[in-house]
Amino acid sequence: GDLVLDAFAGSGTTGAVAHKMKRSWILIEMGEQCVTHIQPRLKKVVTGQDRGGISSAINWQGGGGFHFLS
């Protein structure tokens, strides 16, 4: 039931890991990397195409979803 908040999302790593760990998360970022890096990365997490980080340790296969607001 944890909620993870990252007010300086950068490249989206916190959101990616929180999502894979089935935590609710909120990312905040003002830079253009929201569209160029974070959103595409999180789409890969959801579809299971992001195999980096903790994916192998938890056998991440994809799933879930997210809302992107700009």
C-alpha positions as CSV (number, residue, x, y, z in Angstrom):
1,G,0.0,0.0,0.0
2,D,3.0,2.3,-0.2
3,L,2.8,5.5,-2.3
4,V,6.1,6.6,-3.8
5,L,6.5,10.3,-4.7
6,D,9.4,11.6,-6.8
7,A,9.2,15.3,-7.2
8,F,12.3,15.4,-9.5
9,A,11.7,12.4,-11.7
10,G,14.7,12.9,-14.0
11,S,14.7,9.7,-16.2
12,G,11.9,7.9,-14.4
13,T,13.9,5.3,-12.5
14,T,12.0,5.7,-9.3
15,G,8.7,5.2,-11.1
16,A,10.0,2.2,-13.0
17,V,11.1,0.5,-9.8
18,A,8.0,1.4,-7.8
19,H,5.8,0.1,-10.7
20,K,7.7,-3.2,-10.8
21,M,7.3,-3.5,-7.0
22,K,3.6,-2.9,-7.4
23,R,3.6,0.3,-5.5
24,S,1.5,3.3,-6.3
25,W,3.7,6.2,-7.6
26,I,3.6,9.8,-8.6
27,L,6.4,11.4,-10.6
28,I,6.8,15.2,-11.1
29,E,9.1,16.7,-13.7
30,M,9.1,20.0,-15.5
31,G,11.6,19.2,-18.2
32,E,11.1,18.0,-21.8
33,Q,12.4,14.6,-20.6
34,C,8.9,13.9,-19.5
35,V,8.0,13.3,-23.1
36,T,11.3,12.2,-24.5
37,H,12.5,9.8,-21.7
38,I,10.1,9.1,-18.9
39,Q,6.9,8.4,-20.8
40,P,8.6,6.0,-23.3
41,R,10.5,4.3,-20.5
42,L,7.3,3.7,-18.4
43,K,5.5,2.3,-21.5
44,K,8.3,-0.2,-21.8
45,V,7.9,-1.1,-18.1
46,V,4.2,-1.7,-18.5
47,T,4.6,-3.9,-21.7
48,G,7.4,-5.9,-20.1
49,Q,10.0,-4.6,-22.6
50,D,12.1,-3.0,-19.9
51,R,14.3,-5.8,-18.6
52,G,16.7,-3.7,-16.6
53,G,17.1,-3.0,-12.9
54,I,15.2,-5.3,-10.7
55,S,13.3,-7.1,-13.5
56,S,15.2,-10.4,-13.3
57,A,15.2,-10.4,-9.5
58,I,11.4,-10.2,-9.3
59,N,10.7,-11.9,-12.6
60,W,9.0,-8.8,-14.1
61,Q,6.8,-9.6,-17.0
62,G,5.0,-6.3,-17.4
63,G,1.5,-5.2,-16.4
64,G,-0.4,-2.3,-14.9
65,G,-0.6,1.1,-16.4
66,F,-0.2,4.8,-15.7
67,H,-1.7,8.2,-16.5
68,F,0.5,10.9,-18.1
69,L,-0.6,14.5,-17.5
70,S,1.2,17.4,-19.1
